[in-house]
Amino acid sequence: MKKISTILLFRYRACYAITLDYVNKGRLKSGWTYLLMTLLISSSTPVTSAEYIADNAQLTWLGLGLDSQSGFKKQACVTGRWKKTGDTSVELSYLGSRQTKDTMEQVFGKVKGGVNVIIFSGSVSVSMTSRISENKTTAASTVKLMYNGPNYTLENRHLTPLGQAMLDAAPNIVINKCGDEFIYHMDTGGEVYVTAKLHFKSKEAYKKFVTKVKVRVLFVKKTKTYTKEWYDYAEDAVYSINVVTNGGETPKLTQLLNNNPKYCKIENINECFNTANLLFDYLFGDNGYHQDLSTASRKVLSFDTRRYDHSGHFALNPPNEPYIDPGFKIQEEKIKIKLLEQYDYQQSLQAFYAVESDREKKEKYAKALTKVEHNLAKLHQATVACQAASEFEVCRIAVDQAMLDLYIIQI
């Protein structure tokens, strides 16, 4: 049987947060400047949580088996009744300026004991990591809004026909068909990241900015905090304001992004500041986003698994843990590093292309973007091959071939 990735990840999150229940605790105060100040000086208790997160997970995965060592999704050997609980609440976090490594730990996470999960990550998490974090040529500031929807648990569980057939099967067959755990709980909701970035054309220009400029919060409107020094060191950079969503899209949010400038030269930066104002007024104001939450798209943001013996199905638990070739992890790291690199290139090229008026330079950026899209396609093909590979060698060959097919990108 071929393996299909669940894109299973373990997330550890510890941050200062403000949580508001729309049903019981009223509404957020309007004005994004007030919000930022509140987030920055808040002395609330750190919120610490741990859960499995997944790209493209569906509620229909409830009951599916799981290989705990690889995260590969298996068939459903148990089933039951869905129990829905929970109300909508919203959590706000100021992430500030975060390097890719820190963001990866939040978006991807870690497995028990600090051991990274062996899995091939989906494009959603990789792209999100790149779009909300800094790299060697880009400065960034991010505010995160997360709304929690209902959660679902699989109750009154019993074996499926396949589960019944596995009662007398050999342990390796049980693992191959059912895994050693099953998905029993899912949380739904949405994540909205508002990120402002300064895209520089070189590492040297970026380093000068981050070492010379003390005030780096990129959301601040035209105020005294934006000094002449700030403008001088950012002069050749491109400013961008954008929103990354994982669930939580609304027609109004899409309209704001489509109808207002998202990329600006520093000389025209107030146009993008205005876009930032509109976004924050909508997302955090009295008469905006929270009123549209009922129609906002919800995704499965996290889920929990349980061993079969914890559910009373002792016969489905094999005596030994599943085994996965450690080489899969090496190939996954190669793919992840290259994907992040290409997404970083893509964002900066899109920014420079958007503000460029010179025809020849614009064509140069367009050609580079075409090469980036080619590279991303090749890397995703290798990812799919590894997710479906029954043998490690198939995965290794796919990754090696993808690396050979990549164009070299220069900004």
ROPADREN-581945 format. One record per residue: x, y, z of N, C-alpha, C in turn; residue in three letters. Coordinates in steps of 0.02 Angstrom, whole numbers, plus 50000, padded with zeros to 5 digits. Each point is the difference from the previous one (the first is absolute). Layout:
N
XYZXYZXYZALA;...
***
This chain:
411
500424994050000499585006050000500445006250000MET;499835004949958500395006149998499835004550059LYS;500505004150018499915004550056499785006949975LYS;499535003150035499785006749982500095004550061ILE;500345005649991500165004350056499385003550028SER;499955000150065499485004050033500235007150011THR;500635001349988500315006450017499895001250075ILE;500204995350039499905000350072500585003550033LEU;499845004750044500515003850034499805001050072LEU;500515001250042499865001250071500215007050017PHE;499545004050024500155007050011500045001650074ARG;500545003550018500065002850067499965007549994TYR;499555003150036499935007249995500025003050069ARG;500415005050011500025003850063500065007349982ALA;499485003950010500015007049981499545004050046CYS;500105006650001499555004450035499395001049955TYR;499414999450029499405000349959499435003450036ALA;499535002449960499385002650025499454995749971ILE;499574997250041499464995849975499345003350017THR;499575000749949499365003250009499464995349975LEU;499494998950039499434996049980499475004749974ASP;499854999449936499525004649970499294999150028TYR;499874994050024499334998750025499905003350068VAL;500514999850044499915002150069500385006350020ASN;500515002149962500435005250025500035006249956LYS;499525001049956499995006249963500485000049942GLY;500145005949975500385000749938500665003250012ARG;500434999249950500655003250002499935007549991LEU;500435003850033499995007249989500295001549931LYS;499725005149968500225001749933500675003550003SER;500325000149941500655003449995500584995350007GLY;500344998849946500554995150003500595002550039TRP;500085006550006500565002650040499894998250073THR;499385000850023499844998050069500134992650010TYR;499824996049949500104992850004500734998350008LEU;500425002949958500714998550002500305001850068LEU;499825005950026500265002150064499784995250055MET;499374997849996499744995350050500384993449997THR;500124997649938500364993749993500725000550025LEU;500325005649986500705000850017500115000750075LEU;499535003250036500115001250071499604995250044ILE;499634995549968499574995650040500424995850048SER;499754999450060500354996050051499614993850016SER;499584997849953499604994050012500444993950004SER;499744994750029500384993950011500154996649934THR;500604997349989500164996649938499524994149989PRO;499784999349937499564994549982500434994549970VAL;499994994250030500414994449975499534994449978THR;500114997549941499574994649976500414995449956SER;499744994049991500344995149956499474996049965ALA;500054999649934499534995949963500304997949933GLU;499704995149969500204998049933499655004849951TYR;500365002249948499695004249950500094996749932ILE;499585001849952500024996449936499805004649943ALA;500364999449944499795003249938499444995949969ASP;499485003549978499474996949960499644994350035ASN;500004999950067499624994850036499265001349992ALA;499614994650000499275000449993499674996750060GLN;499405002250017499634996950054499884992649987LEU;499974998249937499894993049982500594995650019THR;500565003150022500574996050023499884997150070TRP;499495002250035499854997250066499934992449995LEU;500404996550039499994992749998500544996949957GLY;500315004049957500544997249958500594997850043LEU;500334994849977500604997650035500595004549985GLY;500524999450041500595004249992500624996150022LEU;500545000749962500644997250019500355005350042ASP;500104998750064500265005150046500725001949986SER;500384995849966500705001549988500115004249937GLN;499544999549953500095003649937499475005349989SER;499414999150031499455004649986499614998049938GLY;500164994349970499644997949940499294997850019PHE;499535002449962499304998550012499834993049976LYS;499594996450040499804993249983499244999649989LYS;499744993949997499294999149990499625000250067GLN;499355000749996499585000450060499854993050026ALA;500264998550060499864993650031499525000750059CYS;499855006350019499475001450049499555005449973VAL;499395000350024499535005149981499575001650061THR;499545004749992499585001950057499565006049984GLY;499795003550052499565005849993500405006450012ARG;499895005149958500335006450009499655004050054TRP;500375002550047499735004450053500295006949991LYS;499575005049990500215006949987499925004250064LYS;500525003650019499985004350060500405006449986THR;499915005050044500415006149997499675005849967GLY;500185006250022499775006249970500585003649966ASP;499835005249964500525003949965500355004850047THR;500665000149998500405004850038500585002349957SER;500295005650018500545002949960500615001350043VAL;500584998549974500645001050034500455004449957GLU;500285005250028500445004649964500714999350026LEU;500485000049956500704999550020500425004649956SER;500465003750031500485003949962500644995949994TYR;500144997649941500584995749990500645004149988LEU;499915006349980500585004349990500434997549943GLY;500645000650007500494998049950500264993150018SER;499904995249955500194993150015500414997149943ARG;500554996850017500404996649950499634993549979GLN;500204997449943499674994249972500004994150049THR;500564998850034500064994450046499475000550055LYS;499915006050029499505000950053499304998949974ASP;499875002549941499344999349971499854992749984THR;500504996449975499914992949985499804996150062MET;500295001850057499834996550062499275001350019GLU;499745005849980499305001450016499534996949950GLN;500165000749935499564997449948500064992549992VAL;500624997550001500114992849993499994996450068PHE;500415002550047500014997250066500484994350010GLY;499954996850058500434994450019499594994350027LYS;500304994249998499684994150028500214999150072VAL;499674995550034500164998650070500754999150010LYS;500255002850053500704999250016500465004249957GLY;499725004649961500415004549959500244996849935GLY;499774994149983500204996749938499535002249945VAL;500285002549946499585002449945499614994249969ASN;499395001449981499594994949969500284998349931VAL;499984993749981500254997849935499425000249951ILE;499995005249960499425001049956500195004749944ILE;499664999649945500115004749945499475005350003PHE;500225006150013499555005550017499635002549938SER;499395002050011499595002649946500195007249982GLY;499805002149940500195006649976499695005550041SER;499424998850032499675005250039500455002350057VAL;500264995350039500425001750057500665003049979SER;500304997449947500645002749976499915007149976VAL;499485001149959499875006749973499845004950056SER;499604997850049499825004450056500625001950040MET;500444995250012500615001450037500405005549966THR;500084999449934500385005049963499675006850001SER;499355000249993499655006349992499935004050065ARG;500104996850058499935003850062500665000750038ILE;500554998249969500645000350037500525003949960SER;500545001950035500565003449968500464995049968GLU;500415002549954500564996049975500605004649994ASN;500504998149963500635003749998499965006549960LYS;499455001149964499925006249962499345003550013THR;499624997750050499345002750012499875001050075THR;499785006150018499785001450069499244999350002ALA;499734997750057499294998750004499715001350069ALA;499375001950003499615000350062499334996749987SER;499774996150048499384996249990499545000450061THR;499365000849987499484999350051499564994149980VAL;499864995650047499604994149986499335000450036LYS;499474998549962499334999350028499794992749989LEU;499814996750053499784993149995499314999450030MET;499534997449962499344998850029499864992550003TYR;499744998050057499864993050013499264998549989ASN;499864995249958499324997949988499834993950042GLY;499474996449981499814994050037500534994649994PRO;500004995350048500434994249996499584993749997ASN;500304994849972499644993849988500384994050029TYR;499644995650033500304994050029499624993949976THR;500364994649988499694993749979499814996050062LEU;499354999350012499744996550058499664993549979GLU;499824996050051499664993549987500374996049946ASN;500644999250010500424997049949499934992449997ARG;500044997549939499994992749989500404998549937HIS;500174993849989500424998049944499615000349934LEU;500345002249948499734999649932500084992849975THR;499704998349943500124993349972500744998549991PRO;500405005149979500724998949993500314998750068LEU;499795003750051500264998950067499854993050025GLY;499394997649986499824993250019500454994949965GLN;500165001449936500414995349962500724999950026ALA;500215005350035500695000450025500104996750068MET;499474997550031500074997350068500474994050003LEU;500024996149947500434994150000500595000849952ASP;500125006249976500545001149951500685000750034ALA;500524999049963500685000950026500135007350016ALA;500435001450050500125007050021500215004649943PRO;500434997749955500225004349945499435001749952ASN;499524995649993499435001349957499535005050034ILE;499924999450066499585004750038500285007149994VAL;500665000750008500325006649995499925002749929ILE;500084995749951499955002249930499305002449983ASN;499494996850029499315001749985499725005450047LYS;500124999250066499685004250051500465004950034CYS;500664998949994500465004050040499974997650072GLY;500315003950046499974998150070499595005050041ASP;499735005249967499565004950033499435001849953GLU;499515003650027499465002549957499835007250020PHE;499725003749954499825007050012499325000250035ILE;499985003050060499374999950038499745007050017TYR;500405005249989499765006750018500275005149951HIS;499585005049980500215005249953499745006850022MET;500435005149992499815006950014499965003849934ASP;499485004149992499925003949939500075007550016THR;500095003949948500065007250008500375003149942GLY;500385005250014500375003449948500585004050029GLY;500515001249959500585004050020500095005549948GLU;500095006250024500115005749956500645003450022VAL;500495000549956500635003350014500055006449957TYR;500075005750032500135006249964500745001550005VAL;500345000249944500735000749999500225005949957THR;500405004350029500325005449963500734998249991ALA;500265001249940500704998249986500365005649964LYS;500655000250010500455004149960500464995249962LEU;499955000149934500394995649957500615003849975HIS;500594997450016500635003049978500304995849943PHE;500425003249959500294996449944500654996450018LYS;500255001150060500624996750020500014998850075SER;500424995250020500084998650071500315005950036LYS;500455003549965500355005750030499515005650017GLU;499535001449954499515005350012499544998250058ALA;499814993650003499584997750056500375000650067TYR;500634997950001500395000350062500085007250025LYS;500115004649954500065007050020499365002550032LYS;499444998049972499355002350027499894997250070PHE;500094993550009499844996950064500515001850055VAL;500605002149981500495001950051499995007450015THR;499805004249953500015007250009499345002950024LYS;499454996849982499335002750016499734996850063VAL;499875003950050499774997350065499264998349998LYS;499595004349971499274998849998499844996449935VAL;499814993650006499894996049940499294997549992ARG;499545001950044499314997949992499735003049935VAL;499794995849954499845002449933499275001949990LEU;499594999550053499305001849992499875007450016PHE;500465003250034499885006750024499865004749942VAL;499475004050006499835004849949500515005750002LYS;499945004849955500475005649998500005003750066LYS;500514998950039500065003350066500735001850011THR;500145003050057500695002050016500464993950009LYS;499714994050010500424994150009500344998149935THR;499745002349944500344998849936500495005849989TYR;500614999050018500505005249997500325000449931THR;500395005249989500365000749938500474994149990LYS;500284997550054500434994249997499634994049972GLU;499384999050021499584994549977499935000449924TRP;499815005849976499895000949928500664999349961TYR;500545002550028500644999749965500224992849988ASP;499964995850053500234993149993499504995549964TYR;499385002349993499494996149964499875002849930ALA;500395004849980499875003849939499914995649938GLU;500424995149991499974995849940499594993650010ASP;499694999450057499594994050013499295001049974ALA;499624994449997499295000249982499604997850061VAL;499495003950017499574998550057499404996149975TYR;499814994750037499404996249983499574999050061SER;499354999949991499534998450053499544994749972ILE;499954994450035499614994449973499694996050056ASN;499544995749982499634995850047500074992749978VAL;500184995750047500044992849989499444996850041VAL;499594996049969499454996850035500054992549996THR;499814996750053499924992850002499304998850026ASN;499515000349955499325000750022499895007350019GLY;499395002150009499875006850022499925005249946GLY;499994997849936499915004849946499275002550000GLU;499925006449985499335003049992500015004149936THR;499425001249968499985004149939500285007050011PRO;499875003050058500245006750015500765000150004LYS;500304995050031500724999750006500324999349930LEU;499724995849959500244999149931499955006549961THR;499445003550009499885006349965500525005350020GLN;500145000550065500495004850024500694998849969LEU;500194993749996500664998349973500045001249925LEU;499454998849965499995000749927499955007349977ASN;499705004350042499845006849978500465005450028ASN;500524997950037500455004950030500734998049990ASN;500455005149998500714998449987500294995550054PRO;500384994949977500344995550046500765000649997LYS;500245003249946500725001049991500145007349987TYR;500495002850034500165007149993500755001250003CYS;500235004649957500675002750011499975004450062LYS;500575001150031500025003850062499735007049989ILE;500115002949942499755006849986499245000349998GLU;499684994249988499264999749998499724995650056ASN;500374999350054499834995250052499335001450034ILE;499795006450000499375001750033499404996449968ASN;500064998349935499454996449968499914993150031GLU;500564996750016499974993450033499815000750073CYS;500215005550032499785001250069499235000650002PHE;499725003149949499275000649997499684993249995ASN;500304995649959499744993149995500034996550067THR;500565001050036500074997050066499455002550047ALA;499865006649997499475002950042499334996749985ASN;499844999249936499364997049981499954992850024LEU;500554996349993500004993050022499904999450075LEU;500375004250038499944999650073499335002450024PHE;499735005249968499335002450020499484994649989ASP;500084996249944499524994749986500094994150047TYR;500624997750007500134994050040499885001150074LEU;500155006050026499985001050073499525005550021PHE;499605002749955499545005350017499334997450026GLY;499565004750019499354998250029499534996849949ASP;500035002349938499494997949951500314996349941ASN;500504995950014500354996849945500004992550000GLY;500594997350005500114992949988499604995550047TYR;499965001850063499674995550047499264999049984HIS;499715004949965499304999249979499934995349941GLN;500554999049963499994995649942500244992950016ASP;500174998750064500284993550017499524994349986LEU;499355001450004499514994749990500034997249928SER;500225004349953500054997849931500714998449979THR;500495001250045500704998849983500134992549993ALA;500434998149954500174993049991500384997350061SER;499824994150021500354996750056500394994049974ARG;500584998950030500404994349982500154995950062LYS;500184993849990500274996050055500705002550014VAL;500095003150058500655002950018500444995050038LEU;499694995650037500394995350040499594993750014SER;500364994750017499644994050020500434996050048PHE;499684995650038500334995650047499904992849979ASP;500494995850016499944992949987499994996250066THR;499784993849996499974995850059500194992949980ARG;500364996750043500184993049987499374995750003ARG;500004994749960499414995749998499844996950068TYR;500524998350038499864996850065499695005050049ASP;500145006649991499685005050042499255000649986HIS;499794997549944499305000049982499674993250012SER;500394995450027499734993350015500094995049944GLY;500335002149946500104995549943500724997150003HIS;500114995950050500674997550015500304995949943PHE;499584996549963500254995449948500335003849942ALA;499855006549994500285003949944500675003150017LEU;500224999450063500655002850018500554994849991ASN;500455001049952500554995249990500505000450057PRO;500384994850011500484999950056500585004849991PRO;500165001849937500565004549987499775006349965ASN;500385005550009499845006249966500144999449925GLU;499665003949960500134999949927500725002249986PRO;500264998149943500685001949981499975003849934TYR;500405005349996500075003749938500745001349988ILE;500214999249938500705001149983500205007150018ASP;500535001050040500205006850020500215004349941PRO;500144996949943500175003949941499455004549976GLY;499364998250016499445004249982500085007150030PHE;500255000250062500075006550033500515004349965LYS;500544997049977500525003849965499715003149936ILE;499624996049963499705002549938499495005450015GLN;499634999250055499505005150018500335006750015GLU;500574999850035500365006250016500255003449936GLU;500254996049953500225002949936499435003749966LYS;499434996749997499425003049967499785006350036ILE;499964999750066499755005750039500455006149992LYS;500664999050003500485005549994499935003349931ILE;499964996049948499955002749933499335003449988LYS;499464997150026499355003249993499995006950033LEU;500265000450061500025006450035500425005149961LEU;500564997849973500435004449961499635002749939GLU;499654995649964499655002149940499415004550015GLN;499634998650055499455004550019500275006950020TYR;500585000350032500315006450017500165003949936ASP;500314996649952500155003249936499365002649967TYR;499484995950000499385001749968499705006450028GLN;499995000650067499725005950031500385006449983GLN;500654999750004500415005949985499945001949927SER;500014995149955499935001449929499325003149984LEU;499484997550032499335002949990499985007250023GLN;500345001550056500025006950026500365004649951ALA;500604998049977500385004349954499655000749933PHE;499694994549977499635000349937499425004950004TYR;499654999950057499405004150007500145007549997ALA;500585002250023500155007250003500465002349944VAL;500264995449960500485001849948499655003349940GLU;500265005549976499725003549942500424999049937SER;500644998350009500434998849942499814993349967ASP;499875000349935499754994149964500494994250002ARG;500645001349987500494994749998500094996650068GLU;500025004150052500074997250067499384996050020LYS;499425002449979499384996450015499994993249966LYS;500244999849938500044993649964500494995250034GLU;500555002850026500484996050035499694996750061LYS;499615003950039499664997250059499494994849980TYR;499645001249945499494995349976500324993349981ALA;500585000349966500354993849982500234996250061LYS;500265003750050500224996850061499424996750037ALA;499425003350000499404997250032499794993549966LEU;500064999949933499834993949963500464994250021THR;500645001650010500474994850022499834997650071LYS;499805004650043499814998150068499404995449999VAL;499515001649959499404995749994500194993149975GLU;500474999649953500254993649977500324996150058HIS;500425003450039500344996750056499514997450051ASN;499495004150017499504997850048499624993949975LEU;499844999949936499644994349972500424993650005ALA;500655000549985500444994250004500054997450072LYS;500065004650048500064998050070499354996850025LEU;499435002749978499374997050020499914993149970HIS;500234999149939499974993349969500404994950041GLN;500585002150024500414995650041499654998550066ALA;499685005150029499644999050062499454994849993THR;499615000649946499464995349987500274992949991VAL;500574999549964500304993449990500214996950066ALA;500275004050045500224997450065499404998150044CYS;499465003949995499414998450040499704993349980GLN;500054998449936499704993949975500484994149995ALA;500645001350014500514994849991499954994550052ALA;500014993849977500024994450047500714998250019SER;500495002349960500704998750013500385006650002GLU;500485000550046500395006150007500375001849937PHE;500264995149964500405001449941499615003849947GLU;499354998749996499585003649952499985007450019VAL;499955001450064499995006950025500675003449986CYS;500544996650016500675003049991500125001949927ARG;499834995649954500105001449929499585006049978ILE;499385000450025499565005649981500285006650025ALA;500275000150061500285006250028500645001949963VAL;500434995249988500625001549964499865002849931ASP;499514997249965499845002449933499725007150003GLN;499595001350050499715006850007500565005150010ALA;500484998450042500555004650013500405001449937MET;500084995049957500375001049938499625004449951LEU;499335000150006499585003649952499875007350020ASP;500285002350057499865006750024500425005349964LEU;499675005649983500365005749973500345003850057TYR;500575003249985500325004550048499655006849995ILE;499805002850057499625006350000500445005650027ILE;499975005649965500345006150024499525005849998GLN;500005004050054499565005950002500395006049976ILE;
***
